[in-house]
Every structure is written in structure tokens, then in C-alpha cells.
């Protein structure tokens, strides 16, 4: 989230390696037409993807799974924060958020037969064993970045509430999906149950974003609507160290109106309307404040309209090519988006903006994914599927992919198709109790 210490802010100010360096450009193949469409007097682009929606989403999910399979250390299961799109890098930093998406991806991979079930279950066991016994942390929370081979803290990073929440969502998904494997169930339960949520309140009504042994709790707090819903619900549902149910109403829900669309938003990037929804099923229900699923529908509609409003300045933005959210850029990592305009917008496209919003605005988002997979496949599609970001106007194509961006697209694609992650995660009694305690009821 903006103006607070989050993953995006951390990478903008403190990530001391690849995450901060300007990302090298490389040319799109000639068939990509220099990133210009025929309406802009450039070479004619290939047509959008011509297969079925199911075939396209199969492509996206299979290639994303390959990332979580190949870029997890075989001895620890820890998943790299990022990797080269070609898969040929020597990065060593895992992020615990990527591990959470990865554990969920393993469930999808098992359901779709991407690897033998016994092999996948062994990878889950390896990962959970690392989290339980090796990975650096405190009070049941984990450091944001870990050495993928040892589990040691990297870069003096923070003990992170949001990244631990993303991890725990994956842990609980794996626990329920592989429920017949008692070893997985027992380890996953221990990992979740040892998180001391009240400790992170630090005497306040809202949670601190992080903690460092060198300096204590971060001053920034989870105090307004964003991706925070999963954090509070996981805490409220804890059977061992629960947050009070009143913490659900302790954070604010500011509204924003754009082109006649009014929704809850604090001006943060689009991912803030996606992440909690990857696991918690907010469909057809509401609390005392909102229907959060419909709120994300409106946020996606507003974001598309915002991108199209920039088309006179950035002619690549069109009905079937839009979407920016926190990602790499040609000048390093940016927490960009809109409305309102945030970051140095330059016409870049971030595939997970549409990919992570598939259930909210299905037809519109699939148009974008078809265009990306077809017209820009020569430059924007690699070994792990869609790149993290690219700019058709400048011919910049990011050589990296990020685990969390591949992950949100993969999980939302599967949720749209079968509801697998929603149904599996929400079968956990802790998730059900948390939503009840937070006051959720079915829509009438």
C-alpha cells in the first residue's frame, strides 16, 4: 500500500540487490511490431490468442506452476522472490509471500496433474518442515526475505505481517487440500497456531506492518482498507493467539469516486483489491460495511477506465490492453497504478493487473490476456508465462518474473474456473469462524 511500509515500499527503498536496479531492456522480436498497433501506423501485430478461454488459462496456470516448481529450492521448498523469465538466474532471495502462493500453486498442480501427487506432497512436506524448524522469524511471524537455500534472514529486512499472512494462507490451503496426509496437517497447524497476533498490535487497535530486532516495531500500521483483510481475518480466527473481533472495525474504509464509480479505496494499486480475495471467498456476502467482492469489481472497472483515459498520452492503452499495478518498470520497482495516478506512469502494461482480477471482470480481463498471449507473445511470454511488465511504446520487456505476480494470476484463474482455492481454503474452520466473528452474513 502507498505511504506505508509494505513490500512495495521496501523494494523501493531497501532491497539491496536486483529488486532495486533498473531492469535491462531488450528488444522484442520483429514480429512484435515494435510494440505499436496498426492504428498507430506501426507494423501490424499478430492477432489476439485464438484458442479457447480454457486453453489460454491452461497455458497460464501450467507455466506459472513451472515457476513455483522450478524456482523453489529442492532442499528447503523456499520459493524465489523473482527469477529470470528464461529460468537462468542465480538469484538467492526467497520471499515468504511467494512461498504462500507456491503452496497454493502446488494444490492446483496436484489437482491438474502437473506433477505426480506423491512428488508434490513431498515438496509440501519439505516446505512446511523448513518453515517450522529452519526459516528465520519471531513470535510465529517470518522475515520478508530469506536465503532460499538456508532460510536465513536477508538484507536486515523486517518481520512482516502481510507477507506472513500470504504465507499462512498458503499453509492453510495445503493443510486442507492434503488433509489425508497427517504429517502435512500437523505441521501446517503448528505453523499457523504459533503466530502471536496480539503481539503485533503493540498496544494499539491496529497491527504494525513489521518489526525489526534492531529497532522494534515499524510505525506504519495496517489502518486503512487495502490488502489487509486477510491479516485481520487470520488473526481473528486463530485458536491460540486471536485478535479481538473488534479489530475488524478498527481500520478505516475511505471511499473514492472515479467516473461515477464509488468504491472503498485509499488510492492504492490494484493488487490491494486482489490479494485477500485469492483465498477468502467474499462472494455473495457482506459485513456491516460492504460487499468486498463487488467492491473489487468496481475497483477493476475504475482502473480500466483510468487506463483508457490515458490513451491519448499512451496510445497502447485500449479496451483489450490495459492494467498497471505494483511491479517492475524500466527504472526499477514501482508501486504504481490509479485512480488516482500513482507512480511515473509511462504506458507500461503489467499483466497481473488483469490476470489477478479475472473473477471480478472476467470478459474484460480475458480480452487483455488474449491480446498479451497473442499479439505480444514474442516479447511478453516466456518460460514462466507472462512477464512481470513490459512497455509496448518503448520496446522494453522485463527479463524477470515475480512469484507473487505469477501467483495471483494463477490462483485467480483457477478460482474463476473451479473455485478450488476458495473452496479449499474456506473449508478451514478458522477461516469460517473469522468471517462469522467479523460479522459477515449472506447477501439477501
C-alpha positions as CSV (number, residue, x, y, z in Angstrom):
1,X,0.0,0.0,0.0
2,X,1.1,3.6,-0.6
3,X,2.7,5.8,2.1
4,X,3.4,2.9,4.4
5,X,6.0,0.2,4.8
6,X,4.9,-2.6,2.6
7,X,6.6,-5.0,0.2
8,X,6.4,-2.3,-2.5
9,X,7.8,0.4,-0.3
10,X,10.5,-2.0,0.9
11,X,11.6,-2.8,-2.6
12,X,11.6,0.9,-3.5
13,X,13.9,1.9,-0.6
14,X,15.7,-1.0,1.0
15,X,16.0,-4.1,-1.4
16,X,19.7,-4.1,-1.9
17,X,20.0,-6.3,-4.9
18,X,18.2,-7.0,-8.2
19,X,14.9,-5.6,-7.0
20,X,16.1,-2.1,-7.0
21,X,18.3,-1.9,-10.1
22,X,16.8,-0.5,-13.3
23,X,15.7,-3.5,-15.3
24,X,17.6,-4.0,-18.5
25,X,15.7,-3.6,-21.7
26,X,15.8,-6.0,-24.6
27,X,14.2,-5.8,-28.0
28,X,11.0,-7.5,-28.8
29,X,11.3,-9.8,-31.8
30,X,10.4,-8.1,-35.1
31,X,7.0,-9.9,-35.2
32,X,6.1,-7.9,-32.2
33,X,5.9,-4.8,-34.4
34,X,8.0,-2.6,-32.1
35,X,5.1,-2.6,-29.7
36,X,2.9,-0.5,-31.9
37,X,-0.5,-1.4,-33.1
38,X,-1.7,-0.9,-36.7
39,X,-3.8,2.1,-35.6
40,X,-0.6,3.8,-34.6
41,X,0.9,3.5,-38.1
42,X,3.3,0.8,-36.9
43,X,3.7,-2.8,-38.3
44,X,0.7,-5.0,-37.9
45,X,0.7,-7.0,-34.7
46,X,-0.2,-10.7,-34.7
47,X,-3.9,-11.3,-33.7
48,X,-5.0,-12.0,-30.2
49,X,-4.9,-15.5,-28.9
50,X,-7.2,-17.7,-31.0
51,X,-7.7,-20.7,-28.7
52,X,-10.5,-21.1,-26.1
53,X,-10.5,-19.4,-22.7
54,X,-9.8,-22.8,-21.1
55,X,-6.8,-23.3,-23.3
56,X,-5.4,-19.9,-22.5
57,X,-5.9,-20.3,-18.8
58,X,-4.3,-23.8,-19.0
59,X,-1.3,-22.1,-20.6
60,X,-1.1,-19.5,-17.9
61,X,-1.6,-21.9,-15.0
62,X,0.9,-24.5,-16.3
63,X,3.7,-22.0,-16.9
64,X,3.1,-20.4,-13.6
65,X,3.2,-23.7,-11.8
66,X,6.6,-24.3,-13.5
67,X,7.9,-21.2,-11.7
68,X,6.8,-22.4,-8.3
69,X,8.2,-25.9,-9.0
70,X,11.5,-25.0,-10.6
71,X,12.3,-21.9,-8.6
72,X,11.8,-23.5,-5.2
73,X,14.9,-24.8,-3.6
74,X,14.7,-28.6,-3.6
75,X,16.1,-28.9,-0.1
76,X,14.0,-26.2,1.6
77,X,11.0,-25.6,-0.6
78,X,11.5,-21.8,-0.3
79,X,10.4,-20.0,-3.5
80,X,12.5,-17.3,-5.0
81,X,11.0,-13.8,-4.9
82,X,11.9,-13.4,-8.6
83,X,13.7,-15.1,-11.4
84,X,14.7,-14.6,-15.0
85,X,11.8,-15.3,-17.4
86,X,14.2,-17.7,-19.1
87,X,14.8,-19.5,-15.8
88,X,18.6,-19.0,-16.0
89,X,19.5,-16.8,-13.0
90,X,21.5,-17.0,-9.8
91,X,19.2,-15.1,-7.5
92,X,19.1,-16.5,-4.0
93,X,16.4,-14.4,-2.2
94,X,13.1,-16.2,-1.4
95,X,10.1,-14.2,-0.3
96,X,7.7,-15.8,2.2
97,X,4.8,-14.3,0.2
98,X,6.0,-16.3,-2.9
99,X,6.1,-19.4,-0.7
100,X,2.5,-18.8,0.3
101,X,1.5,-18.5,-3.3
102,X,3.7,-21.5,-4.1
103,X,2.0,-23.8,-1.6
104,X,-1.4,-22.9,-3.1
105,X,0.1,-23.5,-6.6
106,X,1.1,-27.0,-5.5
107,X,-2.5,-27.7,-4.7
108,X,-3.6,-26.6,-8.2
109,X,-0.7,-28.5,-9.7
110,X,-1.9,-31.7,-7.9
111,X,-5.5,-31.2,-9.0
112,X,-4.4,-30.7,-12.6
113,X,-1.8,-33.4,-12.7
114,X,1.2,-31.1,-13.4
115,X,3.4,-33.4,-11.3
116,X,2.8,-36.8,-9.6
117,X,0.8,-36.3,-6.4
118,X,3.4,-38.1,-4.2
119,X,6.1,-35.8,-5.6
120,X,4.1,-32.7,-4.9
121,X,3.2,-33.8,-1.4
122,X,6.9,-34.4,-0.6
123,X,7.6,-30.8,-1.8
124,X,4.9,-29.6,0.6
125,X,6.4,-31.5,3.4
126,X,9.8,-30.1,2.7
127,X,8.5,-26.6,2.7
128,X,6.5,-26.9,5.9
129,X,9.4,-28.6,7.6
130,X,11.6,-25.6,6.7
131,X,9.0,-23.1,7.9
132,X,8.5,-25.0,11.2
133,X,12.2,-25.7,12.0
134,X,14.6,-23.6,10.0
135,X,13.2,-20.3,8.5
136,X,14.1,-17.2,10.4
137,X,11.3,-15.5,12.3
138,X,10.0,-14.4,15.7
139,X,6.7,-14.8,17.5
140,X,5.4,-17.1,14.8
141,X,6.0,-14.5,12.1
142,X,8.6,-14.7,9.3
143,X,11.1,-12.3,7.8
144,X,10.1,-10.9,4.5
145,X,13.2,-12.2,2.5
146,X,15.1,-15.4,3.3
147,X,18.0,-17.1,1.7
148,X,16.3,-19.7,-0.4
149,X,18.9,-22.4,0.5
150,X,19.2,-21.8,4.2
151,X,16.1,-19.9,5.4
152,X,18.3,-17.1,6.9
153,X,17.1,-13.5,7.0
154,X,18.4,-11.3,4.2
155,X,19.2,-7.6,4.0
156,X,18.1,-6.9,7.6
157,X,14.6,-7.0,6.3
158,X,11.5,-6.7,8.5
159,X,9.5,-9.4,10.2
160,X,6.4,-8.9,8.0
161,X,2.7,-9.1,8.9
162,X,1.4,-9.0,5.4
163,X,3.9,-11.4,3.9
164,X,3.4,-13.8,6.8
165,X,-0.3,-13.6,6.2
166,X,0.2,-14.5,2.5
167,X,2.3,-17.4,3.6
168,X,-0.2,-18.7,6.1
169,X,-3.0,-18.6,3.6
170,X,-0.9,-21.0,1.5
171,X,-0.1,-23.1,4.6
172,X,-3.8,-23.5,5.4
173,X,-4.7,-24.2,1.8
174,X,-2.2,-27.0,1.7
175,X,-3.4,-28.3,5.1
176,X,-6.9,-28.7,3.9
177,X,-6.2,-29.9,0.3
178,X,-3.8,-32.6,1.5
179,X,-5.9,-33.4,4.5
180,X,-5.3,-37.1,4.2
181,X,-1.6,-36.6,4.9
182,X,-1.4,-36.3,8.6
183,X,2.2,-35.0,8.5
184,X,1.2,-32.1,6.4
185,X,-1.9,-31.4,8.6
186,X,0.2,-31.4,11.8
187,X,3.0,-29.2,10.6
188,X,0.7,-26.7,8.9
189,X,-1.4,-26.5,12.1
190,X,1.7,-25.8,14.2
191,X,2.9,-23.1,11.9
192,X,-0.4,-21.3,11.9
193,X,-1.1,-21.7,15.6
194,X,2.2,-20.2,16.8
195,X,1.6,-16.8,15.2
196,X,1.2,-14.3,18.1
197,X,-1.2,-11.8,16.6
198,X,-1.8,-9.6,19.6
199,X,2.0,-9.1,19.9
200,X,1.9,-7.2,16.6
201,X,-0.8,-4.8,18.0
202,X,1.9,-3.4,20.2
203,X,-0.7,-1.7,22.5
204,X,-2.8,-0.3,19.7
205,X,-6.0,-1.3,18.0
206,X,-4.4,-1.9,14.6
207,X,-1.5,-4.1,13.6
208,X,2.0,-2.8,12.9
209,X,3.3,-3.6,9.5
210,X,6.5,-5.1,10.7
211,X,9.2,-5.4,13.3
212,X,13.0,-5.4,13.3
213,X,15.2,-6.7,16.1
214,X,17.4,-3.7,15.6
215,X,14.7,-1.1,16.0
216,X,11.5,-2.7,17.2
217,X,8.0,-2.2,15.6
218,X,7.6,-0.2,12.5
219,X,5.5,3.0,12.9
220,X,3.4,2.3,9.9
221,X,0.2,0.4,10.7
222,X,-2.5,-1.6,8.8
223,X,-5.1,1.1,9.5
224,X,-7.0,1.6,6.2
225,X,-8.5,-0.6,3.6
226,X,-6.1,-2.4,1.3
227,X,-4.8,-6.0,1.1
228,X,-5.1,-6.1,4.9
229,X,-8.3,-8.1,5.2
230,X,-6.5,-11.4,5.2
231,X,-4.2,-10.3,8.0
232,X,-7.1,-9.4,10.4
233,X,-9.2,-12.5,9.5
234,X,-6.3,-14.9,10.0
235,X,-5.7,-13.2,13.4
236,X,-9.3,-13.2,14.4
237,X,-9.6,-16.9,13.5
238,X,-6.5,-18.0,15.4
239,X,-7.3,-20.7,18.0
240,X,-4.2,-19.9,20.0
241,X,-3.4,-16.1,19.9
242,X,-6.5,-14.5,18.5
243,X,-7.1,-10.9,17.7
244,X,-10.2,-9.4,19.2
245,X,-13.1,-9.3,16.8
246,X,-13.3,-5.6,17.3
247,X,-10.0,-5.3,15.3
248,X,-12.1,-5.8,12.2
249,X,-13.7,-2.4,12.6
250,X,-10.5,-0.7,13.8
251,X,-9.3,0.2,10.3
252,X,-10.9,2.8,8.1
253,X,-12.7,2.3,4.8
254,X,-12.4,5.5,2.8
255,X,-14.4,5.8,-0.4
256,X,-13.2,7.1,-3.7
257,X,-15.3,8.1,-6.8
258,X,-14.0,7.9,-10.3
259,X,-16.1,8.4,-13.4
260,X,-19.3,7.8,-11.4
261,X,-17.9,4.6,-9.8
262,X,-17.8,4.8,-6.0
263,X,-15.9,2.2,-4.0
264,X,-13.7,1.7,-0.9
265,X,-10.1,2.6,-1.7
266,X,-7.3,4.5,-0.2
267,X,-5.7,5.2,-3.6
268,X,-3.5,2.1,-3.5
269,X,-2.5,-0.1,-6.5
270,X,-4.9,-2.6,-7.9
271,X,-3.3,-5.6,-6.2
272,X,-4.8,-4.3,-2.9
273,X,-8.2,-5.3,-4.3
274,X,-7.0,-8.8,-5.3
275,X,-4.8,-10.4,-2.7
276,X,-7.2,-11.2,0.2
277,X,-9.7,-12.4,-2.4
278,X,-7.3,-15.1,-3.7
279,X,-8.1,-17.2,-0.6
280,X,-11.0,-15.7,1.4
281,X,-14.2,-16.1,-0.6
282,X,-16.1,-12.8,-0.3
283,X,-18.7,-13.6,-2.9
284,X,-22.4,-13.1,-2.1
285,X,-21.8,-11.9,1.4
286,X,-21.2,-8.6,3.3
287,X,-20.2,-7.3,6.7
288,X,-21.5,-4.1,8.4
289,X,-19.6,-2.0,5.9
290,X,-19.5,-3.5,2.4
291,X,-19.7,-6.3,-0.1
292,X,-16.0,-6.6,-0.7
293,X,-16.2,-8.7,-3.8
294,X,-18.4,-6.2,-5.5
295,X,-16.1,-3.5,-4.2
296,X,-13.2,-5.2,-6.1
297,X,-15.4,-5.4,-9.2
298,X,-15.9,-1.6,-9.0
299,X,-12.2,-1.0,-8.4
300,X,-11.3,-3.0,-11.5
301,X,-13.9,-1.2,-13.6
302,X,-12.5,2.1,-12.3
303,X,-8.9,1.0,-13.1
304,X,-9.7,0.1,-16.6
305,X,-11.5,3.4,-17.2
306,X,-8.5,5.2,-15.7
307,X,-6.1,3.4,-18.1
308,X,-8.3,4.2,-21.1
309,X,-8.4,7.9,-20.0
310,X,-4.7,8.0,-20.6
311,X,-4.9,6.6,-24.2
312,X,-4.3,9.9,-25.8
313,X,-1.0,10.1,-24.0
314,X,-0.2,6.4,-24.1
315,X,-1.8,5.0,-27.3
316,X,-1.1,1.4,-26.4
317,X,-3.9,1.6,-23.7
318,X,-7.0,0.2,-25.3
319,X,-10.1,-1.9,-24.5
320,X,-8.0,-5.0,-24.8
321,X,-4.7,-3.7,-23.5
322,X,-4.7,-2.0,-20.0
323,X,-3.6,-2.6,-16.5
324,X,-0.9,-1.4,-14.2
325,X,-0.2,-2.4,-10.6
326,X,2.9,-2.6,-8.4
327,X,5.6,-4.2,-10.5
328,X,8.9,-3.7,-12.1
329,X,9.4,-0.9,-14.5
330,X,12.3,0.2,-16.8
331,X,13.5,2.3,-13.9
332,X,13.1,-0.2,-11.1
333,X,10.2,-1.4,-8.9
334,X,7.2,0.9,-8.7
335,X,4.0,0.9,-6.6
336,X,2.1,2.5,-9.5
337,X,-1.5,2.5,-10.5
338,X,-4.6,4.5,-10.4
339,X,-7.0,6.2,-10.0
340,X,-5.7,8.5,-8.7
341,X,-2.5,8.4,-10.8
342,X,0.4,6.9,-8.7
343,X,4.0,6.5,-9.8
344,X,5.6,7.5,-13.0
345,X,3.1,6.1,-15.5
346,X,4.7,5.6,-18.9
347,X,2.5,3.3,-20.9
348,X,3.8,0.1,-19.3
349,X,1.5,-2.9,-19.1
350,X,1.5,-5.2,-16.0
351,X,-0.2,-8.5,-16.9
352,X,-1.2,-9.4,-13.3
353,X,-3.4,-6.3,-13.1
354,X,-5.9,-8.0,-15.4
355,X,-4.7,-11.5,-14.5
356,X,-5.4,-11.0,-10.8
357,X,-8.8,-9.5,-11.5
358,X,-10.2,-12.3,-13.7
359,X,-13.1,-13.2,-11.3
360,X,-14.1,-9.6,-10.9
361,X,-14.3,-8.6,-14.6
362,X,-14.0,-11.8,-16.5
363,X,-14.7,-10.8,-20.1
364,X,-12.7,-7.6,-19.9
365,X,-9.7,-9.2,-18.3
366,X,-9.7,-12.2,-20.7
367,X,-9.6,-9.7,-23.6
368,X,-6.4,-8.4,-22.2
369,X,-4.9,-11.8,-21.6
370,X,-5.8,-12.8,-25.1
371,X,-4.0,-9.8,-26.5
372,X,-1.0,-10.4,-24.4
373,X,-0.7,-14.1,-25.2
374,X,-1.3,-13.5,-29.0
375,X,-0.2,-10.1,-30.1
376,X,2.8,-9.7,-27.7
377,X,3.8,-13.3,-27.2
378,X,7.1,-12.8,-29.0
379,X,8.3,-10.5,-26.3
380,X,6.0,-10.7,-23.3
381,X,5.6,-14.5,-23.0
382,X,8.5,-16.7,-21.7
383,X,9.3,-19.9,-19.9
384,X,7.1,-19.0,-17.0
385,X,4.3,-17.4,-19.0
386,X,3.6,-13.6,-19.0
387,X,6.5,-11.3,-18.0
388,X,6.1,-9.1,-15.0
389,X,5.8,-6.0,-17.1
390,X,6.6,-4.5,-20.5
391,X,6.2,-1.3,-22.4
392,X,5.0,-1.5,-26.0
393,X,5.7,2.1,-26.6
394,X,9.4,1.9,-25.8
395,X,10.0,-1.7,-26.6
396,X,11.1,-2.5,-23.0
397,X,10.4,-6.0,-21.9
398,X,11.2,-7.0,-18.3
399,X,13.6,-10.0,-18.3
400,X,12.3,-11.0,-14.8
401,X,9.1,-12.6,-13.5
402,X,7.9,-12.2,-9.8
403,X,6.5,-15.0,-7.8
404,X,3.7,-13.0,-6.3
405,X,2.6,-11.6,-9.6
406,X,2.5,-15.0,-11.3
407,X,0.8,-16.4,-8.2
408,X,-2.1,-14.0,-8.0
409,X,-2.8,-14.6,-11.7
410,X,-2.6,-18.4,-11.3
411,X,-4.8,-18.5,-8.2
412,X,-7.5,-16.2,-9.6
413,X,-7.5,-18.1,-12.9
414,X,-8.2,-21.4,-11.0
415,X,-10.8,-19.7,-8.7
416,X,-12.6,-18.5,-11.8
417,X,-12.6,-21.9,-13.4
418,X,-13.3,-24.2,-10.5
419,X,-13.2,-22.2,-7.2
420,X,-10.5,-24.7,-6.0
421,X,-8.6,-22.3,-3.8
422,X,-11.7,-20.6,-2.5
423,X,-13.4,-23.8,-1.7
424,X,-10.3,-25.4,-0.1
425,X,-9.2,-22.5,2.0
426,X,-12.7,-21.7,3.2
427,X,-13.2,-25.3,4.4
428,X,-10.8,-24.4,7.2
429,X,-12.8,-23.9,10.4
430,X,-10.6,-21.0,11.4
431,X,-11.5,-19.1,8.2
432,X,-15.2,-19.7,8.7
433,X,-15.1,-18.6,12.3
434,X,-13.1,-15.5,11.5
435,X,-15.7,-14.3,8.9
436,X,-18.5,-15.0,11.4
437,X,-16.8,-13.1,14.2
438,X,-16.2,-10.2,11.7
439,X,-19.9,-10.1,11.1
440,X,-20.2,-11.5,7.6
441,X,-23.7,-12.6,6.5
442,X,-25.1,-13.8,3.2
443,X,-26.5,-11.3,0.8
444,X,-30.3,-11.2,0.8
